Each structure stands twice: as structure tokens, then as C-alpha cells.
Amino acid sequence: MKSPVYSTIAEVAASIRSGAISPVELVEAMLGRIAECEPKLRSFAHLDRDGARERARSAEAAMLRGGKIGPLHGVPITIKSCIDVAGWPCPAGSLLRKDYVPKHDAPLVARLRAAGAIILGNTNTPEFLMAYESNNLLTGKTSNPWDLSRTAGGSSGGEAAAIASGCSFGGVGSDGGGSIRVPAHFSGICGLKPTPGRVPSTGHFPPGAGALAWLGVVGPMARTIADVRALFEVMAGPDPGDALSAPVPTGGIESDARLKGLRVGLLESDALGKASPETQSAVQGAAKYLAGSGFSVEPIRLTGLDRAIALWWFFFGPMVAHLYGPVVAGREKDISPMLREYLSFAVPEKPLSMDGLLAACADRDQVRAEILEQMCDVPILISAVSSGPAFRHGEGTWRPGAEQCYRDTMRWSLWLNLAGFPGASVPVGFSPEGLPIGVQVIGRPYGEELVLEVAERIEQGCGLRRNPKIQAEL
């Protein structure tokens, strides 16, 4: 029998229902794939082999009893290790949290379980999620399945590597500045950053609350947009633990007739810098395909993105560093070089003031309103995800002026977090080195369904058609 590990969620769910494969057989196939890949990739922080087998047997027994089964029944998935899964260590890449074992599942985890998903384990991150490369003192570095000398991204890099390599059919990442979309782009998979509140972030570390509530979200990652949609529809919905929770129902798929003539903006802004030639080519190719498919595609130049990017850094840099200060105080020897570097650039020279915080919150709302007004007649934008494909291990940095300085290379993604807009990454091409390149589809708040619909059209027309061949271990 052909290995099922690169099947889609829809395919394996249908195969389970028809009896073509059992949940037990499927879990064993996935565990075998993990055993093959994990020494090379290090995508997992925790792998629950015995628990996965037990849950697979229970899923099989439920089918034999003829009981009602959910849309993800028997489908193996993974969860980023900063999201609570009851009984598992959820360290968020830090020695300081290595003994943290939650007693309860995060709501999104409970929803995935209720839909029948079998959670295999949780995946690697940079320490406290504060880098675009997943490397820490607890688990080590996660490598890119397309090229082991390069990163799978961060902070959801372990999740991206596990999915891209066929070790998981999909899962959950989180995104405070591109941390779902960038690893998806680097690893040749799809990912959705939702509007804050569409998927509850309850049970995520660090918590998204107060002045930081707009910044970070949780969302689905998978190899196809259809699989991302399937996970999103299970996870979405209000939760009292998330202050931004919104009772917005998930919508259906738009017809071709309703999409015909939809205005799509090809994003332009001097604030974003210049993407690599192959990245620009990928975005132009996606725009050309949409135009040929009946969409009305035109350049749109947004103003205010420079202010959005500067404000993003105020919250993600000095504000977050201020909050982490008491956590790491006295334990500096236990934190990773990546976190140490972040703190060295993010800790403000002068103490934060209440006036400064209030002004930043007001400016954020004003910038967000200005961008929304410019998009009132253009519901979708497309752009690069970052300035280029996956960089080599250790090249990414917070150091200003460096070639791979995150605040320069990730500008395409991070402004969405300041504005609270949804965005999806869909792979469409390759660099000359054979590295995946994704295109970002951006929507207005609560427009996830339309974002996914346009992303799926791009995927159908110019998406990737092959999977990585993992090298021998370096």
C-alpha cells in the first residue's frame, strides 16, 4: 500500500470512514515517519507514542460501535509547544518552563479532540517564541526538510517542519509577527493567521491580553488550503477565556460567479523594503493567475505601514521585553543565546512610561483605521511573506543593519499583527536553490473565509506539486 503520510486531511478522513485504513494503521505509519525524520529535523518537543496508539485504538473501537464520528476522526495532528495540552510538558522552548505541565487542554485543543483528531505530540519553538528560527537549549534546532542547513522558521518552526516532512497532517501554530506565515513560507506549506478572537488563544504562552491582545493569535497550519480550512472550522468560535473572542460564524465557500471581478490589490509600499527577485516573481505570478481567472487585480499603495511597523516593534520589543524581565531575572545563565540577543536589543534604554503606552495604543488604533479605510473597496491584498526564502541556521538576527535582521526581512508579515488583519501563506514556487516560496493573501478583519478562498485559487493555479526529499543527516 502506498504510504499515506503525504495524503491530505480530506483523503485520510475519507479512507478511515471507508475502512481503507484504520486509525491504528495510520498512527503507526506516522510514528514510523517520525522515527525516520526526527533525528534529522528535531521538529518535536514532546512525542506521545503510547498515548497516540491508545487514542487510535479508541477511535477504531468507536467506529466499530457505529457511533457518531467527527470530521477529523482518526487524523493525526500536532500542536505547537506553547499551547496547553493536558499532561504534557509545554515549555515554549525554555529551560525556565521545562517543568510546566498543564492540567487542562487549551480550548482549541479540546475542540480538535472532540472532532476526533489524534494529537501525536507538540512541536519545537525558539525560547519564549522570540525569534524566526526554532532553536533553544531544551530541544536544539529544528531544520528545514528542503535543506537541513537552513531553518524551518520561527516561532512555529517545529510545526512547519513536522507537517512539511509528512510527520503530521496538520496542526496549530501561533503568530505574533509572522510566526505562522513565515515558517509556512520557509517550509512549503500553508498557514493562516486569523483575526484576533476568531480562534481562542486561551491556554497560549505568553497570554495575549491587555496592550498585547491584538498582536498574537493562534491558527492552523497544513499542506493544503483545504486542510487549513478544515482545521480552522473546528477551532474557530468564541471562548470566555479570550477577551477578544468574537461570535463570528464560519462561512461557506464562495462560488466562482461571486468571486468574478473581486478586487485584489497587489501590495506596494516603500516601508516594506525590497524582496528577492524570485520572491517578487512568485507574487507577480500569483497576481497574473488571479487576473486570468476573472479577478480584478491592480497595484495598491498603502500608506501608514511605516508607522505600523514601528508600533509593532514598540509592543513586540520594549513592551514584551519589559514583561519578560522579571521572568528571566536571576536566571540569565539558563536562557538561550537567541533570547539573550532579543533582550539586548528590545529592552528599552529608558523605563516605559504610562504616557508612552497610552500614546502607542492610540496610535495603533489610528493606523489600523487608516489602513482599513484604504482597503474599503479592496477586500484582498497579495504580497510577499518575507523578503526571501529560508535563511541558513544562525544567520537570522535582531541586530540592526545585518543582512538577515528580522525587523527588515519580516516587514511584509509583521504589520498585519499590529493591524489585527488575517493573512494566509500559500506556497507557489521555488528559489534557484530549490527552497519554497510562499505568497501572502491578506484580508480585512473577520474575512478569513475570503482569504482562504483566494489562497485556494492561487494554490490550484500555481501551487507546489511536490514534497521535500530530506537529505542525509549533516
C-alpha positions in Angstrom: 0.0 0.0 0.0 1.2 3.5 -0.8 2.4 5.4 2.2 -0.4 7.7 3.5 1.9 10.2 5.1 1.6 12.9 2.4 -2.1 12.5 1.9 -4.5 15.4 2.7 -6.7 15.5 5.7 -9.7 15.0 3.5 -8.2 11.9 1.9 -7.2 10.2 5.1 -10.5 11.1 6.8 -12.4 9.5 3.9 -10.1 6.5 3.9 -10.8 6.0 7.6 -14.6 6.2 7.1 -14.5 3.8 4.2 -12.3 1.3 6.1 -9.5 1.6 3.6 -7.2 2.3 6.5 -7.7 2.2 10.3 -6.7 4.9 12.8 -4.3 2.3 14.3 -2.6 1.7 10.9 -2.5 5.5 10.2 -0.9 6.3 13.6 1.7 3.6 13.1 2.6 5.0 9.7 3.0 8.4 11.1 5.1 7.2 14.0 7.3 5.3 11.5 7.7 8.5 9.5 8.6 10.5 12.6 11.2 7.9 13.6 12.8 8.3 10.2 12.8 12.1 10.1 13.1 13.3 13.7 16.9 12.6 14.1 17.4 15.0 11.1 14.7 17.6 11.7 14.2 17.8 15.5 10.7 19.1 15.0 9.2 17.7 18.1 9.4 19.0 21.7 7.3 16.0 23.0 6.1 12.9 21.3 3.4 10.8 23.0 3.7 7.5 21.1 1.8 5.4 23.7 -0.9 7.9 24.1 -1.3 8.2 20.3 -1.6 4.5 19.9 -4.2 4.3 22.7 -6.2 7.1 21.2 -6.1 5.3 17.8 -7.4 2.1 19.3 -10.2 4.1 20.9 -11.0 5.8 17.6 -11.2 2.4 15.9 -13.4 1.0 18.6 -15.8 3.9 18.3 -16.2 3.2 14.6 -16.9 -0.5 15.2 -19.6 0.5 17.7 -21.2 2.6 14.9 -21.2 5.8 16.9 -21.2 9.3 15.6 -17.7 10.4 14.5 -16.3 13.9 13.9 -14.8 15.5 10.8 -11.2 14.7 11.9 -11.8 11.3 13.3 -8.6 9.3 13.5 -6.5 12.1 11.8 -3.0 12.5 13.5 -2.0 16.2 14.1 0.4 18.2 16.2 0.3 21.3 18.4 2.9 24.0 19.0 4.6 23.5 22.4 3.5 26.9 23.8 -0.2 25.8 23.8 -1.6 23.8 26.7 -2.1 20.1 26.2 -3.2 18.4 29.5 -0.5 16.2 31.0 2.3 17.1 28.5 5.3 19.4 29.1 4.6 22.6 27.2 7.9 24.5 27.6 7.7 27.1 24.8 11.4 26.3 24.2 12.6 27.3 27.6 14.5 25.7 30.4 12.6 28.1 32.6 9.4 26.3 31.7 10.6 22.7 31.3 8.6 21.5 34.3 5.4 23.2 33.3 2.7 20.6 32.7 -0.8 22.0 32.3 -3.8 20.2 33.9 -6.3 21.2 31.2 -6.3 21.4 27.4 -6.5 24.8 25.7 -10.0 25.2 24.2 -8.7 24.8 20.7 -7.1 21.5 21.7 -10.3 20.3 23.3 -12.2 21.2 20.1 -9.7 19.3 17.9 -10.0 16.2 20.2 -13.8 16.5 20.1 -13.6 16.5 16.3 -11.8 13.2 16.5 -8.2 14.3 15.9 -5.4 12.2 17.4 -2.7 14.5 18.8 0.8 13.0 18.3 2.9 15.5 20.2 3.9 19.1 20.4 6.5 20.9 18.4 9.6 23.0 18.8 9.9 26.7 19.1 12.5 29.4 19.9 12.7 30.2 23.6 9.6 32.2 24.6 8.8 32.4 20.8 11.1 35.4 20.3 12.9 34.6 17.0 12.3 33.5 13.5 14.4 30.3 13.9 13.4 27.5 16.2 16.4 26.8 18.3 16.7 26.5 22.1 18.7 25.0 24.9 16.0 22.4 25.7 15.4 20.7 22.3 18.0 22.1 20.0 17.4 23.5 16.5 14.8 22.4 14.0 15.9 22.1 10.4 14.2 22.7 7.2 13.1 19.5 5.3 14.1 21.0 2.0 17.6 21.8 3.2 18.9 20.8 6.5 21.4 23.6 6.6 18.6 26.1 6.8 15.9 26.9 9.3 12.2 25.9 9.1 11.4 29.3 10.6 10.0 30.5 13.9 8.3 30.7 16.1 6.2 27.8 14.7 9.1 26.2 13.0 8.8 22.8 14.6 5.1 22.7 13.5 6.1 23.7 9.9 8.9 21.1 9.7 6.7 18.3 11.0 3.9 19.0 8.5 6.1 19.6 5.5 8.0 16.3 6.1 4.9 14.1 6.4 5.2 13.7 10.2 1.8 15.4 10.8 -1.2 16.0 8.6 -1.7 19.5 10.1 -1.7 21.4 13.3 -1.7 24.6 15.3 0.9 27.4 15.4 0.8 30.9 16.7 1.7 34.2 15.2 2.8 37.5 16.8 4.8 38.9 13.9 4.6 36.3 11.1 5.2 33.2 13.2 2.7 31.0 11.3 3.1 32.5 7.9 6.9 32.7 7.8 7.6 29.1 8.8 4.9 28.0 6.3 6.6 30.0 3.6 10.1 28.7 4.5 8.8 25.1 4.6 6.5 24.9 1.6 3.2 24.5 3.5 0.1 26.7 4.1 -0.8 28.6 7.2 -3.5 31.0 8.4 -3.1 33.9 10.8 -6.7 34.7 11.9 -8.2 37.9 13.1 -7.7 38.2 16.9 -10.6 36.4 18.6 -11.6 34.1 15.7 -9.7 31.2 17.3 -9.4 31.4 21.1 -5.9 32.0 22.3 -6.8 30.8 25.8 -4.0 28.4 27.0 -1.3 30.0 24.9 2.0 31.2 26.4 2.6 34.1 26.5 -1.0 35.1 27.0 -2.4 37.6 24.6 -4.0 40.2 26.8 -4.1 43.9 27.6 -2.0 46.1 25.3 -0.7 42.9 23.5 -4.1 41.5 22.8 -4.1 42.5 19.1 -0.6 41.2 18.5 -0.6 37.4 18.9 -3.1 34.8 17.6 -3.3 31.0 17.2 -4.1 29.4 13.9 -4.0 26.3 11.6 -1.1 25.0 9.5 -1.3 22.2 6.9 0.0 21.2 3.5 -3.1 22.4 1.6 -5.5 25.3 2.0 -8.4 22.9 2.2 -6.8 21.2 5.2 -6.2 24.6 6.8 -9.8 25.4 6.3 -10.9 22.1 7.9 -8.8 22.8 11.0 -10.0 26.4 11.2 -13.6 25.4 11.1 -13.1 23.1 14.0 -11.1 25.5 16.1 -13.0 28.8 15.4 -15.6 30.2 17.8 -15.9 32.3 20.9 -14.4 31.3 24.3 -14.9 33.3 27.5 -11.2 33.0 28.4 -10.3 35.1 25.3 -11.2 38.8 25.8 -11.2 39.4 22.1 -13.4 36.4 21.4 -15.9 37.1 18.6 -19.1 35.1 17.9 -18.5 35.2 14.1 -19.8 32.0 12.4 -17.7 30.3 9.9 -18.9 30.8 6.3 -19.2 28.7 3.3 -17.1 28.5 0.1 -17.8 31.3 -2.4 -18.9 30.4 -5.9 -16.9 31.3 -8.9 -19.6 33.7 -10.0 -19.5 35.7 -6.7 -15.7 35.9 -6.9 -15.6 37.1 -10.5 -14.4 40.6 -10.7 -13.4 40.7 -7.0 -10.8 43.5 -6.5 -7.4 42.2 -5.4 -4.6 44.7 -4.6 -1.0 43.9 -5.4 0.5 45.5 -2.3 3.1 48.2 -2.8 4.8 50.2 0.0 8.2 51.8 0.4 8.0 50.8 4.1 8.3 47.1 3.2 11.7 47.2 1.6 12.6 45.0 -1.4 12.0 41.3 -1.8 14.4 38.9 -3.6 13.8 38.6 -7.4 12.4 35.1 -7.1 10.0 36.3 -4.3 8.8 39.2 -6.5 8.4 36.8 -9.4 6.3 34.4 -7.3 4.0 37.2 -6.2 3.7 38.5 -9.8 2.9 35.0 -11.0 0.1 34.7 -8.4 -1.3 38.1 -9.4 -1.2 37.1 -13.1 -3.0 33.9 -12.4 -5.7 35.6 -10.5 -6.2 38.2 -13.2 -6.5 35.5 -15.8 -9.1 33.8 -13.6 -11.5 36.7 -13.5 -10.3 38.7 -10.5 -9.7 42.4 -10.9 -6.0 42.8 -9.9 -4.4 46.1 -9.6 -1.5 47.7 -7.7 -2.4 49.3 -4.4 -0.1 51.5 -2.4 -0.9 51.6 1.3 0.3 54.4 3.4 0.9 54.1 7.1 2.8 50.8 7.1 6.0 52.5 8.3 4.1 53.7 11.4 2.5 50.2 11.8 5.9 48.5 11.7 7.4 51.0 14.2 4.5 50.5 16.5 4.7 46.7 16.1 8.3 46.9 17.4 7.2 49.0 20.4 4.8 46.3 21.5 6.8 43.3 20.4 10.2 44.7 21.5 10.3 47.1 24.6 6.8 46.1 25.9 7.3 42.3 25.7 10.9 42.6 26.9 9.6 44.6 29.9 7.2 41.8 30.8 9.9 39.1 30.4 12.3 41.0 32.6 11.1 39.6 36.0 10.7 36.1 34.4 14.4 35.8 33.5 15.9 37.9 36.4 18.5 35.8 38.2 18.3 33.0 35.7 20.2 34.6 32.8 22.5 31.6 32.6 19.6 29.4 31.7 18.3 31.4 28.7 19.3 30.7 25.1 21.6 32.9 23.0 18.6 33.8 20.8 16.6 35.1 23.7 19.6 36.9 25.2 20.1 38.6 21.8 16.5 39.6 21.6 16.5 41.1 25.1 19.8 43.0 24.4 18.1 44.9 21.6 14.5 45.0 22.9 15.0 46.2 26.5 14.4 50.0 26.4 17.1 52.4 27.4 14.6 54.4 29.4 11.8 52.8 31.5 8.5 52.6 29.8 6.0 55.3 30.8 2.2 55.2 31.1 2.0 58.2 28.8 4.1 56.4 26.2 2.0 53.2 26.4 -1.3 55.2 26.1 0.1 57.1 23.1 1.2 53.9 21.4 -2.3 52.3 21.9 -4.0 55.3 20.5 -1.6 55.4 17.5 -2.2 51.7 16.9 -5.9 52.3 16.6 -5.4 55.3 14.4 -3.1 53.5 12.0 -5.4 50.5 11.9 -8.3 52.7 11.0 -6.3 54.4 8.2 -5.3 51.1 6.7 -8.9 49.8 6.9 -10.2 53.0 5.1 -7.7 52.4 2.3 -9.0 48.8 1.9 -12.7 49.7 2.0 -13.1 48.8 -1.7 -10.3 46.2 -1.9 -11.1 43.2 0.3 -7.9 41.2 -0.6 -4.2 42.1 -0.9 -1.4 39.8 -2.1 2.2 40.3 -1.2 5.4 38.5 -0.2 5.6 36.8 3.1 9.1 37.9 3.8 12.0 39.3 1.7 13.3 35.9 0.8 13.3 32.1 1.3 14.7 30.3 4.4 18.0 31.5 5.7 20.8 29.3 7.0 21.0 28.3 10.6 22.3 31.1 12.7 22.0 33.9 10.1 18.8 35.4 11.4 19.3 38.1 14.0 17.7 41.1 15.8 20.9 43.1 15.2 20.1 46.3 13.2 21.8 46.6 9.9 22.5 42.8 9.5 21.6 41.2 6.2 19.1 38.9 7.9 17.8 41.4 10.5 14.3 40.3 11.3 12.9 43.8 11.6 13.8 44.3 7.9 13.3 40.9 6.3 9.9 40.2 8.0 8.2 43.5 7.4 5.8 42.0 4.9 4.2 39.9 7.6 4.6 41.7 10.9 2.4 44.8 10.1 -0.6 42.6 9.9 -0.2 41.7 13.6 -0.2 45.4 14.6 -3.3 46.0 12.5 -5.1 42.7 13.5 -5.7 41.6 9.9 -6.0 38.0 8.8 -3.4 36.6 6.4 -2.5 33.3 4.8 0.6 31.9 3.3 0.4 29.6 0.3 3.4 28.0 -1.4 3.7 28.8 -5.1 7.3 28.4 -6.3 11.0 27.8 -5.6 14.2 29.8 -5.3 17.2 28.9 -7.5 18.4 26.8 -4.6 15.2 24.8 -4.5 13.7 26.4 -1.5 10.0 27.0 -1.3 8.5 30.5 -1.7 5.1 31.4 -0.5 2.7 34.2 -1.3 0.7 36.1 1.4 -3.0 36.7 0.9 -4.3 39.5 3.2 -7.9 40.2 4.1 -9.9 42.6 6.2 -10.8 41.7 9.8 -13.0 38.6 10.1 -12.5 37.9 6.4 -10.7 34.6 6.9 -13.1 32.7 4.6 -12.4 35.0 1.7 -8.7 34.9 2.4 -8.7 31.1 2.2 -10.9 31.1 -0.9 -8.4 33.4 -2.8 -5.5 31.4 -1.4 -7.0 28.2 -2.7 -7.5 29.7 -6.1 -3.8 30.6 -6.2 -2.9 27.1 -4.9 -4.9 25.5 -7.7 -3.2 27.6 -10.4 0.4 27.8 -9.3 0.8 25.9 -6.0 3.7 23.4 -5.3 3.3 19.9 -6.7 6.0 18.0 -4.9 7.2 17.3 -1.4 10.7 17.6 0.1 13.3 14.8 -0.2 15.0 15.0 3.1 18.8 14.9 2.8 21.1 12.5 4.7 21.9 13.9 8.1 24.5 16.6 8.0 
